[in-house]
Amino acid sequence: GAGVSQSPSNKVTEKGKDVELRCDPISGHTALYWYRQSLGQGLEFLIYFQGNSAPDKSGLPSDRFSAERTGGSVSTLTIQRTQQEDSAVYLCASSLGVLSYEQYFGPGTRLTVT
Amino acid sequence: QKEVEQDPGPLSVPEGAIVSLNCTYSNSAFQYFMWYRQYSRKGPELLMYTYSSGNKEDGRFTAQVDKSSKYISLFIRDSQPSDSATYLCAPVSGSARQLTFGSGTQLTVLP
């Protein structure tokens, strides 16, 4: 079946602009995660959605970062007023839900802030 | 100190060698220990995982966890050039859902 998909695959933006990154999880997966992978920091957790519960936002680095998940499926990660240190690969993962620890990752969106 | 420490390598071995990849961790709450493989410019791919202490084998891959010493290992037997990738350990606790990743070990298997 189809895996996790993310769009765009690459995004170049100017410092100060807002960006939106999209994630389509595996069909039937109720849990969705966003991670960020950068050279200096490795892979870091950002935010977690499970069904209709309030998201776990404990990994978001600043209030410029936000995410939403509509209809329990597609998710959008928004970065406002982008900074150069936001340059990274943003990865989305999904899992079956509370009873599963197996997370399946998408290909990522490579964000470059100039 | 990071919760999960992993030797970044790079590690270079000849084809057919046995590879040992290791991580240490500090959080006693970790219960599930995942291993991911990541090819260049791709997303991480789940290889296998173990629960608590013990061994798990899947083909040429064996995952091992020693909770008493907080030590995680992945062994690759009969390594192949197609195994060349970055390997990431990622433990998770039973209550929190997010993975805590090691920095990854870059492996090259030479033909």
Interface residues (C-beta under 8 A of the other chain):
Chain A: V4 A31 Y33 Y35 G42 L43 E44 F45 Y48 Q50 D56 G59 L91 V98 Y101 E102 Q103 Y104 F105 G106 P107 G108
Chain B: Y32 M34 Y36 K42 G43 P44 E45 L46 Y49 L88 A90 V92 R97 Q98 L99 T100 F101 G102 S103 G104
